[in-house]
Amino acid sequence: MKDVQKTKDTRNVDIQKVGIKNLDLPLMIERKDKHGKVVGATARVCVSLPKDYKGTHMSRFVEVLNEWQHKHLLGDDIKGCLEKIIESLDAQSGELEFNFKYFIEKFAPVTKLPSQMCYACSFEGRIYDGQYKFILGVTVPVTTLCPCSKEISDNGAHNQRAFIKVRVSYDEGNHIWIEDLIEMIESCASCPLYPLLKREDEKFVTEKAWENPRFVEDVLREVVVKLRENEIIKEFEVDCEAIESIHNHSAWAYQHEIK
């Protein structure tokens, strides 16, 4: 059958990125406890397309992803999958990103009752000019309590839920567990979140937040300091957004650093 995608195009336009997005598929993720876990992931994958080709072969993206979805991925392992896609499509560069929900068992701080906490995570790989870059992303919801509100009020202080988005990049051969990154981020807030709290637990987290007031700037700086101290991490982004409880807007802070 005629391969229409490989027919010559005469418009002289090299396409930087072409591919598929919002592809749902199961993905096997290797966990810190050494047990692989299947998660529901959404994939975005693309390659470059030379100006001489009319189109890329969309089905080949899915074929390679179907092959790799059963491997116990450690994040940076997606390099092999991306290399296979680039080779299959005769491309020079490409990107592959998986977004997925990651569940971690958390224990209530006082009663120690277990429950499952969900975090939005991502694995992203990029190959440009033969160089591979891996990016691990996590979004961690936390509690923050306003230092100003606490200082100026006779009774109480307003608090809010905040979302700390962190993306880190590190060299091949190194590894950072999702669980460890999340735990570090949570330690920078006024208090972590828990899916299940009894009265004793609620008293604990309320008082903990009161004892650890944090502006959005405080949270960001705490995270940045810890990321700077991690010798494995070569580049990072931190995005912190506090959904204000007394305003109809969010407080926000952002930092990007290359070591």
BAFI-3210 file (N, C-alpha, C; in Angstrom, 3 decimals, decimal comma, padded with zeros to 6 digits):
// residues 259
n [1|2|3|4|5|6|7|8|9|10|11|12|13|14|15|16|17|18|19|20|21|22|23|24|25|26|27|28|29|30|31|32|33|34|35|36|37|38|39|40|41|42|43|44|45|46|47|48|49|50|51|52|53|54|55|56|57|58|59|60|61|62|63|64|65|66|67|68|69|70|71|72|73|74|75|76|77|78|79|80|81|82|83|84|85|86|87|88|89|90|91|92|93|94|95|96|97|98|99|100|101|102|103|104|105|106|107|108|109|110|111|112|113|114|115|116|117|118|119|120|121|122|123|124|125|126|127|128|129|130|131|132|133|134|135|136|137|138|139|140|141|142|143|144|145|146|147|148|149|150|151|152|153|154|155|156|157|158|159|160|161|162|163|164|165|166|167|168|169|170|171|172|173|174|175|176|177|178|179|180|181|182|183|184|185|186|187|188|189|190|191|192|193|194|195|196|197|198|199|200|201|202|203|204|205|206|207|208|209|210|211|212|213|214|215|216|217|218|219|220|221|222|223|224|225|226|227|228|229|230|231|232|233|234|235|236|237|238|239|240|241|242|243|244|245|246|247|248|249|250|251|252|253|254|255|256|257|258|259]
n.u [000,838|000,376|002,560|001,589|002,447|005,195|005,486|006,701|006,910|006,436|006,537|008,579|008,917|010,230|008,973|008,816|007,701|005,654|003,032|001,294|-001,172|-002,723|-003,161|-004,453|-003,220|-002,214|000,468|003,457|004,943|007,904|008,206|009,366|009,263|009,982|008,084|006,381|003,884|000,831|-000,315|-002,763|-002,012|-001,471|-000,337|001,967|003,556|006,068|007,836|010,432|009,881|011,151|011,334|010,891|009,139|005,730|004,111|004,041|004,172|001,590|000,609|002,830|003,803|001,984|002,357|004,994|004,711|002,840|004,420|006,263|004,817|004,590|006,941|008,929|009,111|011,505|011,389|013,706|014,201|012,655|014,090|014,989|012,587|011,890|014,059|013,570|011,197|012,036|013,860|012,149|010,566|012,297|013,400|015,007|014,881|012,972|010,183|008,820|006,212|004,729|001,879|000,529|-001,433|-000,319|-000,307|000,228|000,624|-000,454|-000,150|-002,252|-001,360|-001,586|-003,471|-002,580|-003,944|-004,280|-004,353|-004,913|-003,054|-003,231|-001,172|-000,330|001,783|004,675|006,627|009,114|010,860|013,424|015,021|017,427|019,626|021,092|021,370|020,191|017,578|016,069|013,094|011,574|008,414|006,292|003,253|002,333|-000,050|-000,531|-000,817|-000,901|-000,277|-000,980|001,586|001,364|-001,364|-001,532|000,134|-001,127|-003,630|-005,852|-007,068|-006,738|-005,901|-005,760|-005,749|-004,781|-005,146|-002,358|-000,518|002,302|004,357|006,887|009,631|012,267|015,556|018,033|021,169|021,704|021,886|021,659|019,126|015,977|013,555|010,022|008,549|010,411|010,928|008,420|008,034|010,073|009,186|006,743|007,670|008,348|006,174|003,463|002,024|001,599|-000,875|-003,526|-005,423|-007,200|-008,443|-008,930|-010,479|-008,366|-006,212|-006,876|-006,685|-003,935|-002,829|-003,893|-002,717|-000,055|000,187|-000,324|001,938|003,852|003,872|003,640|004,405|003,720|006,086|007,889|007,533|008,358|011,073|012,080|011,807|013,478|016,010|016,439|016,453|018,685|020,621|020,653|022,753|022,440|020,525|020,359|019,001|016,105|012,607|010,315|007,040|004,770|001,587|-000,831|-004,088|-005,976|-007,819|-009,158|-009,269|-010,198|-008,340|-005,175|-002,096|001,233|004,352|007,480|010,321|013,230|016,099|019,368|021,950]
n.v [-001,199|002,290|004,585|007,307|009,203|009,377|010,626|013,332|016,638|020,014|022,486|023,478|023,453|022,611|020,695|021,233|019,818|017,009|014,769|012,682|013,217|013,042|010,296|007,580|005,077|002,035|001,970|000,651|001,354|001,552|001,290|002,753|000,813|-001,370|-002,767|-003,138|-001,038|-000,692|002,109|004,483|006,238|009,231|009,911|011,975|012,375|013,166|013,931|015,338|016,505|016,218|018,631|017,478|015,370|014,432|013,672|012,231|008,875|008,103|005,790|004,375|005,546|004,644|001,899|001,515|002,545|000,754|-001,485|-000,777|-000,240|-002,222|-002,491|-002,124|000,918|003,338|005,989|007,641|005,581|005,816|006,723|004,723|003,995|006,372|006,642|004,444|005,260|007,543|006,340|004,574|006,349|007,697|010,139|013,176|014,264|014,215|014,011|012,690|012,241|011,225|011,535|010,945|009,537|009,053|006,976|007,049|005,436|006,906|007,710|008,727|011,426|011,099|009,031|007,127|005,879|004,269|005,505|006,303|008,576|010,789|011,864|014,053|013,235|013,177|011,851|012,854|012,791|014,016|014,280|015,962|017,007|014,711|014,577|013,523|014,318|014,059|014,613|014,771|015,179|016,462|017,202|018,612|018,821|020,975|022,410|025,852|028,494|031,843|034,058|036,823|037,199|035,714|037,233|039,752|039,288|038,877|036,519|033,460|032,662|032,982|030,221|028,143|025,889|024,887|024,408|022,792|022,622|020,770|020,288|018,314|017,716|015,347|013,581|010,662|007,406|008,214|008,470|009,513|008,907|009,097|009,137|010,111|012,698|013,901|013,756|015,470|017,919|018,286|018,764|021,399|023,006|024,552|022,489|019,019|017,416|015,092|012,215|011,015|011,910|011,762|013,174|013,622|013,714|015,888|017,990|017,917|018,585|021,104|022,601|022,208|023,591|026,164|026,575|026,729|029,006|030,080|032,105|032,138|032,731|031,890|029,112|028,477|029,293|027,532|025,077|025,514|025,802|023,188|021,729|022,821|021,783|019,126|017,011|015,442|016,568|018,566|020,615|022,598|023,401|025,308|025,804|027,499|027,765|029,321|028,855|031,303|031,886|034,120|035,844|036,467|035,396|033,882|033,445|033,464|031,980|031,524|029,691|029,023|027,164|026,431|024,397]
n.w [000,000|-000,590|000,971|002,276|004,114|003,702|001,334|-000,697|000,572|-000,400|000,806|002,344|005,192|008,165|010,754|014,160|016,348|016,314|016,898|019,231|021,794|025,057|025,284|026,842|028,971|030,663|033,033|034,273|037,253|039,086|042,544|045,674|047,623|046,247|044,866|041,898|040,461|038,824|037,153|036,030|033,228|031,289|028,129|026,315|023,319|020,975|017,919|015,832|012,470|009,301|006,601|004,122|004,375|004,224|006,376|009,740|011,138|012,898|014,164|014,950|017,240|019,186|018,988|019,994|022,586|023,627|023,790|025,767|028,068|029,965|031,325|034,296|035,163|036,108|035,771|034,619|032,948|030,710|028,640|026,854|025,644|024,352|022,602|020,960|019,737|018,308|016,558|015,198|013,796|012,233|013,076|014,324|016,837|019,922|022,274|025,289|027,506|030,514|032,441|035,608|038,336|041,600|044,328|047,798|050,860|053,799|057,240|059,832|062,002|064,838|065,628|063,891|061,847|058,710|055,311|051,837|050,005|047,290|044,605|041,966|039,353|037,140|034,450|032,292|029,241|027,095|023,961|022,300|019,815|020,206|022,953|026,096|028,360|031,481|033,353|036,427|037,823|040,413|042,130|045,069|047,537|050,321|053,661|054,500|056,817|057,466|058,317|058,807|059,394|061,750|063,390|063,654|064,665|067,439|068,042|066,481|063,003|059,475|057,241|054,425|051,627|049,827|046,766|045,775|043,150|041,780|039,667|038,746|037,463|036,619|036,199|034,102|035,567|038,149|040,736|041,998|044,354|044,081|046,447|048,350|047,398|047,646|050,426|051,301|050,226|051,575|054,135|054,111|054,361|056,278|057,369|056,547|054,388|055,107|054,206|055,985|059,092|062,508|065,498|067,331|065,600|064,013|065,831|066,232|063,644|063,252|065,319|064,664|062,215|063,184|064,719|062,789|060,835|057,427|054,723|051,173|049,976|051,939|051,903|049,288|049,393|051,349|050,024|047,806|049,030|050,027|047,645|046,418|048,081|047,436|045,878|043,640|041,981|039,103|037,869|038,518|038,980|040,823|041,755|043,556|044,820|046,708|047,642|048,477|051,479|052,348|050,279|046,860|045,139|044,282|046,094|044,899|043,940|042,251|041,084|039,150|038,603|037,446|038,247]
ca.u [000,000|001,148|002,888|001,327|003,240|006,554|005,524|007,452|006,188|007,198|006,325|009,848|008,707|010,578|008,075|009,598|007,068|004,416|002,827|-000,018|-001,301|-003,926|-003,331|-004,563|-002,676|-001,664|001,914|004,031|005,897|008,654|008,056|010,482|009,172|010,450|006,950|005,847|002,484|000,216|-001,053|-003,365|-001,202|-001,803|000,937|002,179|004,805|006,232|009,157|010,619|009,547|011,870|010,478|010,627|008,102|004,375|003,561|004,654|003,346|001,015|000,402|004,079|003,884|001,185|002,996|006,138|004,206|002,226|005,512|006,981|003,951|004,670|008,225|008,942|009,820|012,063|011,392|014,725|014,190|011,898|015,026|014,961|011,318|011,972|015,011|012,894|010,236|012,792|014,387|011,037|009,990|013,386|013,430|016,247|014,628|011,650|009,808|007,849|005,785|003,650|001,266|-000,196|-001,747|000,534|-000,878|001,151|-000,059|-000,078|-000,715|-002,666|-000,237|-001,770|-004,116|-001,829|-004,827|-003,745|-005,216|-004,162|-002,950|-002,992|-000,337|-000,156|003,209|004,991|007,946|009,299|012,163|013,645|016,278|017,723|021,044|021,692|021,482|018,966|017,260|014,913|012,485|010,579|007,519|005,296|002,439|002,079|-000,930|-000,126|-001,483|-000,096|-000,933|-000,414|002,298|000,836|-002,654|-001,261|000,790|-001,976|-004,939|-005,886|-007,489|-006,788|-005,178|-006,330|-004,864|-005,272|-004,455|-001,405|-000,026|003,716|004,733|008,342|010,176|013,717|016,287|019,305|021,882|021,494|022,644|021,158|017,680|015,266|012,245|008,888|008,194|011,363|010,735|007,178|008,264|010,877|008,345|005,765|008,342|008,562|004,904|003,023|001,643|001,164|-002,278|-003,807|-006,770|-008,050|-008,104|-009,880|-010,406|-007,025|-005,335|-007,223|-006,077|-002,493|-002,455|-004,254|-001,686|001,212|000,156|-000,221|003,324|004,739|003,272|004,450|003,984|004,070|007,520|008,612|007,474|009,226|012,477|012,433|011,967|014,664|017,206|016,612|016,825|020,074|021,476|020,669|023,832|022,019|019,693|021,110|018,120|014,792|011,576|009,376|005,863|003,969|000,348|-001,705|-005,473|-006,276|-009,126|-009,819|-009,231|-010,673|-007,195|-004,131|-000,734|002,016|005,789|008,097|011,786|013,879|017,538|020,265|023,151]
ca.v [000,000|003,524|005,258|008,724|010,036|009,535|011,370|014,578|017,894|021,070|023,797|023,885|023,707|021,588|020,771|020,993|018,779|016,438|013,487|012,436|013,603|012,551|008,854|006,892|003,722|001,592|002,100|000,002|002,241|000,944|002,056|002,679|-000,448|-002,391|-003,430|-002,392|-000,667|-000,205|003,357|004,997|007,362|009,913|010,120|012,937|011,991|013,867|013,912|016,320|016,000|016,965|019,345|016,677|014,366|014,982|013,432|011,170|007,675|008,196|004,471|003,858|006,017|003,751|000,584|001,504|002,737|-000,514|-002,398|-000,337|000,020|-003,311|-002,479|-001,456|002,151|004,157|007,385|007,881|004,446|006,115|007,052|003,654|004,091|007,538|006,310|003,534|006,056|008,368|005,449|004,048|007,402|008,314|011,544|013,644|014,638|013,816|014,189|011,729|012,620|010,479|012,139|009,874|009,682|008,167|006,850|006,706|005,201|007,841|007,381|009,892|011,749|010,664|007,718|006,244|005,179|004,371|005,881|006,514|009,965|010,819|012,955|014,141|013,097|013,075|011,504|013,453|012,621|014,810|014,061|016,978|016,995|013,514|014,690|013,115|015,015|013,509|015,517|014,192|016,210|016,121|018,278|018,220|019,728|021,163|023,489|026,993|029,438|033,166|034,674|038,161|037,025|035,263|038,313|040,922|038,893|038,461|035,119|032,746|033,097|032,285|029,286|027,750|024,789|025,329|023,366|022,970|021,849|020,699|019,517|018,193|017,009|014,817|012,795|009,222|006,659|008,636|008,256|010,107|008,282|010,011|009,218|010,972|014,075|014,380|013,948|016,674|019,080|018,446|019,282|022,833|023,708|024,672|021,142|018,172|017,003|013,673|011,883|010,581|012,521|011,730|014,426|013,792|014,091|017,244|018,884|017,929|019,316|022,509|023,200|022,187|024,720|027,380|026,698|026,846|029,889|030,185|032,770|031,373|032,973|031,026|027,735|028,365|029,375|026,295|024,035|025,838|025,487|021,730|021,266|023,227|020,907|017,788|017,002|014,715|017,429|019,507|021,719|022,429|024,430|025,254|026,653|027,386|028,553|029,213|029,232|032,137|031,674|035,406|036,625|035,767|035,195|033,040|033,957|032,591|032,229|030,606|029,747|028,076|027,271|025,439|024,398]
ca.w [000,000|-000,693|002,228|002,003|005,010|003,209|000,084|-000,546|000,776|-001,082|001,438|002,961|006,619|009,149|011,908|015,380|017,165|015,814|017,563|019,823|023,196|025,738|025,101|028,128|028,955|031,949|033,087|035,444|037,913|040,175|043,765|046,610|048,356|045,302|044,232|040,765|040,594|037,593|037,306|034,816|032,770|030,040|027,442|025,233|022,664|019,707|017,289|014,768|011,139|008,255|005,656|002,924|004,628|004,333|007,711|010,539|011,268|014,239|014,766|015,511|018,624|020,028|018,979|020,915|023,944|024,044|024,115|026,959|029,218|030,929|032,006|035,594|034,862|037,178|035,337|033,609|032,026|029,505|027,569|025,860|024,914|023,469|021,536|020,037|018,977|017,364|015,527|014,407|012,966|011,470|013,492|014,930|018,223|020,384|023,673|025,799|028,856|031,155|033,617|036,284|039,754|042,390|045,669|048,873|052,127|054,852|058,537|060,593|062,889|066,225|065,693|062,991|060,922|057,342|054,189|050,605|049,553|045,849|044,121|040,513|039,051|035,719|033,932|030,976|028,626|025,882|023,260|021,300|019,437|020,772|024,403|026,790|029,604|032,183|034,320|037,333|038,330|041,419|042,684|046,455|048,280|051,716|054,395|054,938|057,724|057,182|059,442|059,074|060,051|063,123|064,132|063,897|065,189|068,834|068,094|065,216|061,806|058,311|056,537|053,115|050,959|048,813|045,874|045,452|041,976|041,662|038,559|038,934|036,415|037,100|035,198|034,033|036,565|039,459|040,877|043,129|044,523|044,208|047,860|049,055|046,948|048,251|051,866|051,464|049,929|052,650|055,326|053,933|054,527|057,668|057,783|055,440|054,340|055,359|053,735|057,095|060,375|063,614|066,258|067,884|064,489|063,585|066,819|065,985|062,429|063,460|066,158|063,925|061,277|063,998|065,177|061,622|059,819|056,213|053,497|049,980|049,786|052,878|051,410|048,119|049,794|052,033|049,009|047,008|049,820|050,078|046,306|046,204|048,881|046,847|044,894|042,443|041,143|038,276|037,478|039,134|038,959|041,940|041,560|044,772|044,750|047,877|047,335|049,628|052,098|052,629|049,046|045,669|044,258|044,862|046,268|044,009|043,842|041,279|040,978|038,235|038,768|036,877|039,097]
c.u [000,872|001,333|002,771|002,207|004,643|006,632|006,130|006,530|007,057|007,097|007,531|009,698|009,122|009,654|008,855|009,029|005,785|004,244|001,420|-000,002|-002,620|-004,230|-003,348|-004,034|-002,233|-000,148|002,416|005,134|006,595|008,591|009,266|010,468|009,500|009,319|006,428|004,360|001,965|-000,580|-001,706|-002,630|-001,782|-000,496|000,847|003,520|004,876|007,661|009,239|010,274|010,262|010,907|010,105|009,505|006,752|003,816|004,335|003,697|002,801|000,889|001,666|004,311|003,193|001,816|004,138|005,668|003,549|003,286|006,143|006,120|004,051|005,994|008,111|009,766|010,282|012,126|012,410|014,834|013,441|012,807|014,985|013,705|011,365|012,942|014,372|011,897|010,949|013,338|013,276|010,490|011,052|013,483|014,781|016,078|013,229|011,449|008,758|007,502|004,627|003,171|000,391|-000,465|-000,970|000,023|000,191|000,343|000,467|-000,807|-001,052|-001,660|-000,374|-002,353|-003,426|-002,727|-004,322|-004,802|-004,318|-004,228|-002,546|-002,184|-000,270|001,337|003,423|006,426|008,046|010,720|012,245|014,989|016,406|019,234|021,783|021,815|020,138|018,803|016,000|014,421|011,429|009,732|006,552|004,524|001,973|001,155|-000,521|-001,021|-000,477|-000,941|-000,218|000,280|001,751|-000,479|-002,468|-000,722|-000,191|-003,316|-004,838|-006,238|-007,489|-005,923|-005,747|-005,282|-005,523|-004,558|-003,561|-000,958|001,404|004,058|006,249|008,703|011,693|014,318|017,628|019,882|021,485|022,381|022,271|019,655|017,157|013,890|011,174|008,547|009,109|011,192|009,488|007,368|009,075|010,021|007,359|006,393|008,538|007,300|004,586|002,638|001,296|-000,348|-002,375|-005,214|-007,730|-007,555|-009,253|-009,669|-009,007|-006,036|-005,596|-006,642|-004,581|-002,142|-002,817|-003,178|-000,325|001,282|000,316|001,222|004,299|004,122|004,214|003,728|004,303|005,554|008,366|008,674|008,419|010,697|012,938|012,682|013,243|015,942|017,471|017,001|018,260|021,039|021,585|021,674|023,449|021,315|020,544|020,303|016,776|013,911|010,683|008,274|004,967|002,770|-000,510|-003,095|-006,007|-007,697|-009,857|-009,766|-009,805|-009,547|-006,196|-002,861|000,194|003,477|006,406|009,613|012,273|015,373|018,237|021,563|024,412]
c.v [001,248|004,154|006,760|009,628|010,314|010,227|012,747|015,772|019,033|022,435|024,283|024,269|022,486|021,755|020,375|019,865|018,319|015,076|013,338|012,893|013,060|011,091|008,200|005,472|003,340|001,653|001,461|000,890|001,478|001,859|001,881|001,372|-001,658|-003,188|-002,564|-002,152|-000,144|001,059|003,700|006,255|007,961|010,313|011,246|012,591|012,679|013,720|015,082|015,677|016,838|017,548|018,500|015,663|015,026|014,813|012,366|009,997|007,608|006,832|003,941|004,359|005,021|002,365|000,506|001,668|001,472|-001,526|-002,058|-000,196|-001,042|-003,340|-001,738|-000,176|002,861|005,627|007,621|006,719|004,752|006,553|006,005|003,687|005,238|007,295|005,401|004,292|006,889|007,518|004,957|005,072|008,178|009,806|011,887|013,977|014,196|014,082|013,141|012,116|011,745|011,276|011,085|010,240|008,624|008,152|006,390|006,510|006,168|007,458|008,666|010,153|011,260|009,254|006,673|005,411|005,366|004,822|006,199|007,976|009,969|012,059|012,901|014,162|013,006|012,615|012,146|013,231|013,437|014,423|015,110|016,986|015,828|013,510|014,374|013,911|014,401|014,498|014,754|015,314|015,682|017,373|017,839|019,234|019,773|022,216|024,601|027,872|030,774|033,770|036,055|038,078|036,620|036,409|039,408|040,580|038,485|036,985|034,542|033,360|032,337|031,351|028,855|026,493|025,389|024,143|023,697|022,039|021,917|019,811|019,505|017,371|016,564|013,866|011,326|008,515|007,045|008,394|008,955|009,452|009,354|010,222|010,172|012,439|014,674|014,659|015,218|017,923|019,337|019,055|020,795|023,663|023,914|023,313|020,324|017,955|015,503|013,365|011,571|011,188|012,305|013,008|014,682|014,250|015,524|018,278|019,018|018,787|020,799|023,229|023,232|023,344|026,041|027,629|026,928|027,733|030,050|031,063|031,843|031,555|032,085|029,597|027,549|028,378|028,104|025,168|024,273|025,477|023,985|021,168|021,651|022,288|019,499|017,755|016,291|015,640|018,471|020,747|021,498|023,645|024,224|026,269|026,444|028,328|028,280|029,720|029,991|031,910|032,979|036,343|035,792|035,647|034,298|033,855|032,964|032,995|031,153|030,797|028,664|028,270|026,114|025,497|024,447]
c.w [000,000|000,680|002,012|002,866|004,476|001,851|000,339|-000,369|000,242|-000,412|002,262|004,441|007,429|010,351|013,166|016,220|016,499|016,466|018,090|021,285|023,729|025,406|026,474|028,001|030,354|031,899|034,380|036,021|039,038|041,400|044,686|047,393|047,477|044,656|043,087|040,937|039,266|037,903|035,972|034,399|031,492|029,377|026,421|024,613|021,309|019,213|016,314|013,427|010,088|007,228|004,438|003,108|004,819|005,743|008,451|010,632|012,694|014,911|015,422|016,934|019,551|020,093|019,983|022,359|024,473|024,457|025,458|028,202|030,302|031,682|033,338|035,466|036,130|036,774|034,250|032,640|030,731|028,359|026,472|025,013|023,922|022,322|020,504|019,154|017,916|016,225|014,603|013,428|012,185|011,758|014,115|016,410|018,619|021,862|024,035|027,224|029,295|032,362|034,285|037,746|040,533|043,825|046,659|050,150|053,182|056,134|059,282|061,713|064,328|066,298|064,821|062,073|059,491|056,340|053,000|050,181|048,083|045,468|042,596|040,202|037,541|035,524|032,553|030,491|027,349|025,279|022,167|021,070|020,093|022,281|025,062|028,083|030,193|033,220|035,112|037,904|039,368|041,800|044,059|047,124|049,747|052,364|054,682|055,846|057,612|058,402|059,812|059,836|061,507|063,972|064,527|064,542|066,658|068,967|066,677|064,132|060,621|057,701|055,240|052,640|049,887|047,986|045,471|044,297|041,814|040,484|038,698|037,804|036,983|036,070|035,234|035,052|037,979|039,524|042,119|043,199|044,663|045,675|048,621|048,673|047,581|049,734|052,134|051,254|051,061|053,906|055,274|054,163|056,004|058,224|056,540|055,477|054,585|054,872|054,878|058,403|061,358|064,437|066,816|066,812|064,043|064,535|066,541|064,774|062,545|064,259|065,454|062,933|062,026|064,414|064,023|060,544|058,628|055,182|052,329|049,666|050,699|052,373|050,233|048,515|050,500|051,029|048,204|047,760|049,832|048,712|045,974|046,927|048,305|045,698|043,602|041,462|040,421|037,894|038,135|038,898|040,167|041,683|042,774|044,698|045,978|047,504|048,542|050,148|052,397|051,424|047,914|044,647|044,983|045,095|045,570|044,017|042,954|041,273|040,022|038,369|038,054|037,671|038,258]
res [m|k|d|v|q|k|t|k|d|t|r|n|v|d|i|q|k|v|g|i|k|n|l|d|l|p|l|m|i|e|r|k|d|k|h|g|k|v|v|g|a|t|a|r|v|c|v|s|l|p|k|d|y|k|g|t|h|m|s|r|f|v|e|v|l|n|e|w|q|h|k|h|l|l|g|d|d|i|k|g|c|l|e|k|i|i|e|s|l|d|a|q|s|g|e|l|e|f|n|f|k|y|f|i|e|k|f|a|p|v|t|k|l|p|s|q|m|c|y|a|c|s|f|e|g|r|i|y|d|g|q|y|k|f|i|l|g|v|t|v|p|v|t|t|l|c|p|c|s|k|e|i|s|d|n|g|a|h|n|q|r|a|f|i|k|v|r|v|s|y|d|e|g|n|h|i|w|i|e|d|l|i|e|m|i|e|s|c|a|s|c|p|l|y|p|l|l|k|r|e|d|e|k|f|v|t|e|k|a|w|e|n|p|r|f|v|e|d|v|l|r|e|v|v|v|k|l|r|e|n|e|i|i|k|e|f|e|v|d|c|e|a|i|e|s|i|h|n|h|s|a|w|a|y|q|h|e|i|k]
***
